[in-house]
């Protein structure tokens, strides 16, 4: 399998996606995937919100009934954490909405650097192009050619990597 085909498979984009990205727009498939991500985000966000509300209510109720300051404080802290969670989910949903409304892509082009960053738990595999870092898995990392010219297409607000192409600079 060629590097291009492997990148397409690993990063989940098609020739149609790449063609639309060349024109500076999202493809229908990319729009559909972003809408699915938005729906999934709402479902996860709403269910987590409801679970945290229920849990905080139980802690507050039991804390009041038993005159337990600790249980009441746990209920208050859960409420505060839940508010932060809702804000984070709302921010990501708005970013996805902005990307869908804009219907355009950002293009990053330049020489790619492969960066292996050690952590306490293993390795972080990063590729850097035009000063922007993208975290990838090990197998995808191996496909990229260090110090070769690439063009990355990403969503402008979420910075989601949409497609990639190796640019032949020898012509």
Secondary structure, 3 states (H helix, E strand, C coil): CCHHHHHHHHHCCCHHHHHHHHCCCCCHHHHHHHHHHHHHHHHHHHHHHHHHHHHHHHHHHHHHHCCCHHHHHHHHHHHHHHHHHHHHHHHHHHHHHHHHHHCCEEEEEEECEEEEEEECCEEEEEEEECCEEEEECHHHHHHCCCCCEEEEEEECCCCCEEEEEECCCCC
